[in-house]
């Protein structure tokens, strides 16, 4: 008969909430939830609660929001919860005094097939790099990032037109199933770990920023399309449009156009009501985009009212 464990859960975004819901609905007891402190957001700079905090409050779970994970105040409160196990999903790195506290350890759920795509944005980079599959991994935390001994993994294919929004939901559900399976296996003493072995072809998943989310149209249409899908709906691919002035355009949806050309990458062609851009190989149709201070719209609607200058083109940003 399976032993019911006392669990402390760590997480912040919606992805983590999906796993928390599953654990909270199981036979195990979530004795504490640790999430990020409220942060000011939006134009009014009002304090914003994390998605995990909202769930914890709605379900009367014991909530902790430490600013310092090493503080005696936080670690002393953790000890009073007497957790058997800690589960971490999309949270910052824990100090050893915290992750080593429970008798059964602390495991992390990561949204990739480790050791591939260690880092902050594994779902995005798997699509950007045109991977055919991805998955989720549970591993015991150690003193480095995403390098601990692997407990278990589950894989799924990445659909041809997948974007981050759709893959995020699939991996959240898969991650919830794997996390509960891992908790049950730990409770039953049915865990065999394996050490992560670094290979020559490891790909990482660095944090997305203003520099690595700007489109370079000298790349192939296939590569640019993968980048657009890998950043939709967040943080969204950007492109620099030179049209009398420099405009940062957000690009949400594209379609590959199998059409050879001899134009400079970034050149714009309006063809039969379609907004085409020359890439290093083939062309790309911009289907949905957003100009600065404008609403997100279909390119067909944009072309009804926008007139490009004769030398308008996309630059490298």
N, C-alpha and C positions, 0 to 999 in steps of 0.2 A: 504493500500500500504506500502511495506517494506521501512524502512528508510535506506539510505546508510550511512555507518559509516566510519569515518577516523580511520585507524588502524596502530599501530606501532607493528612490528613483531620482535620477538627475536628467534634466532636459529643459529645453527652452522653446523651440519652434513647433509648428503644427505637426511636423513629421514625428517628433518625440511624443506628442499627445496621442497619436494613433497607437503607439506601443504601450503607453501608460494605461490607456483605456482597456486594452486586452489583459494586462497584468492585474489591473484593479478588478476586472470582472472574473478573474480566475479564483481558484481556491486559496491562493497565496494572499498574504496580507501586506498591503502597501502602508508601512508605518510612517513614512515620511517622503515628501517631495521637495527636491532642491531645484530652484530655478534662478535665473538671472534677476538682479534688482530691476525695478521699474525704471524705464528710461524715457526722457522727453522725446517726443516725435511729432511730426506734422508742423504746420505753420504756427499753430498756437503753442507749440512746445509743451503740450500736456503730457503728463506721465502715462506711459504705455505699459500695460501688463502683458507678459508673455502668454502665449497660447497655453502653455503648460500650467501657468499660474491660474488662468481662468478655469481650467478643468479642475484643478485641485480645490479651488474655492467652491465651485459648484457641487463638488462631491464631498465636502467637509474633510479633506485630507490634510494631515499635518504639513504645513508649508514652511519652508526655510528659504530666505533670500540673502545669503551672506555676500558681503562685499569683499571679504578676505577669507579664503578657504582654509588658511592656516591659523586663523584666530582661535584662541582658547574658547571664546564664547561659542563659536560654531562647532568645534570639535567636541566640546563638552556636551552640547545639546545632542549631537549625533550619537554619542555614547549612551545617552539615556534612552534612545530608541531601540537599542539592543537588536539591531538588524543582523540577520544571518548572511545576507547577500546584498550587494548594491548593483544597480543596473544603470548604465550611462548611455544616453542617446543624444547626439548633437549638443554637447556641452563642452565647456572649456576643460583644459587639462587639470586633473586632480593631483594635489600633492600626495606624497607617499603616506603621510600621517592619516589621510582620509581613505585612500583606496585600499590600504592594508588593514583597515579596522575590522571589517566583518570576518567571522571565522571561515566562511566559504568563499571569500574574495569579492572582487568587483569586476564585472564584465561590461564591455562596450559593444554596442551594435553599430556597425559601420556599413554604409550603403555602397559597398563595392565588394568584389571578390578579392580580398587581400591575398598577397601583398600589393596587388595592383590598386592604383588610385588612393594612396594614402593622402590625407589632406582634407581641406575644408569643403571642397565642392565636387565630390566624386560623381554625383548624378549628372551634373553639367558636362564634365570633361569626358565621360564615357560616350555621350552623344556627340560632342564636338569632335572627338577622335574617331568617330564612325565605328565604334565597337558593335559586334553582332550580339553580344550578351553582356549582362552584368548580374548583380545579385546583392546579397547581404551576408555579412560575416559577424559572428560573435567571437570575441577574444578577451582573455584576461588582461586587464590593464597592468602595465609596468611603468617604468620611469621615462619612457620615450613615447612619441606620438604614433599611434596605430601600428605598433610593432609587436605587441604581446602575442602569447601563444594562442593559436586559433582553436576554438572549441567546435564550431560548426559553421556550415555555409549552405545557402540555397541560391540557385541561379535561375534567371529568366532571360528569354530572348529580348532584344531591343527591336521593336518594329521599325520598318523602313522609314516611316514618316513620324516617328516618335518625337515628342518634345519633352522638355523637362516637366511640364505640368502633368502630362499623362504618366510618365515614368515614375514621378514622385509618388503618385497615388498607388501604383502597383508595388513599389518598393516599401512603402509604408505598411501595406497589408502583409507583404511577404516578411518584412522585418518584425511585425507583431507576432506572426506565427513562429518565426525562428526564435524570438526572444522568449516566448512562453515555453517552447520546446527545450531551450537551453536551461531555463529555470527548473523545469521538471527533471531534466537529466541531472542537473547538479543536486537537486533534492534527493534523487534516487541513487546518487553516487555512481552515475552511469556516464562519466565524462572521460574521454581520452583526448588530450590536447596534442597539437603538433606545432613545432616551432616554425615561424615564418622564415623562408629562405629567400634571400635577395637574388634576383636574376638580372641578367644584363639588360633586358628589355623592359625594366620597370617603368611605368608611367605614373606620374604623381597628379594630384588634384589641388593645385594651389588656390588660395582665396581669389575670388573674382574682384577685379578692380577696374578703374577707368582706363588702364593701359591694355589689359588683355581681353577687353570686350569690344574693341573697335575693329571693324571689318577691314581687311586688306583685300581689295578686289584683284590684286595680282595673283591671288590664289585661285584654284579651280572653282567653278560654280558649285561643284559637289562639296568642296570643303567649306565654302562660304555658307551654303544652305545648311550644312551640319552645324555650323557655328550659330546660325540664327535659331535653329531648333533647340540647340543646347543652351540657349539663353532665354527662351520663351517659356513661361511668362515673366521670369525674373532672372537676372537684372535687365534683360533685353539687350540685343546687339545694337551697337551704335555705328553710324557711318558719317563721315565728314563730307557734306555737299558744298562744293564751291560754285556758287551761283550769284555772282555780284558781291556776296558776302559769304563767310563761312558759317554754315548751319550744321548743328549736330542733329541728325535724324535717327530716331529709333525705328528699327525694322523688326517687325513681329513675325511676318510670314513671307516665304519666298517659294518659288518653283524653279527647278532646273530647266533650262531651255537648251536642248542639244543642237547647238548652232555654232559652227565655226565662224571665225571672224579675224580681221587683221587690225582691229581697233586697239587703242591704248586701254588697258584695264581701267575701269571707272567711267568710261564713256557711256553716255546715256542715249538710248534709242527709244522713241515713242512709236510703237508699231501696232496699228489696229486697236488703239485704245489700251495697249499694254505698256507698262513701265519697265523697260529692259535695261540692264546694266551689263557691260562687257566685263568678263572676268579673264583671268590668265588662261583659262580653258573654258570654252563654251560661254553661255550667257545666263543671266539670272533674271527672272521676273520678280519684281517687288510687288507683292500682293497686298500686304497690310503694313502701314507705317504711321509714324507720328512726327509732325514738324514741331519745332519749339513753340510752346504756348498754344498749341492746337490740340484738338481731340484726335485720338487714334482713329484711323479711317482706312477704307479700301483705296487702293491706288486709283481705281477707276473714278471714284468720287473726287480724289485730289486733282486728277487731270481735267475734270470738268471746269475747274476754276483757277488752276495754277498755270502760269506761263513761264517756262524755263527760258533763260537767256541762251544765246547761240553757243556760247562756250561753257555752259554748265557741265560739270562733271564731278564725280566722286574722287576724293583724294584718299591718301593713306591715313589721315588723321594726325 
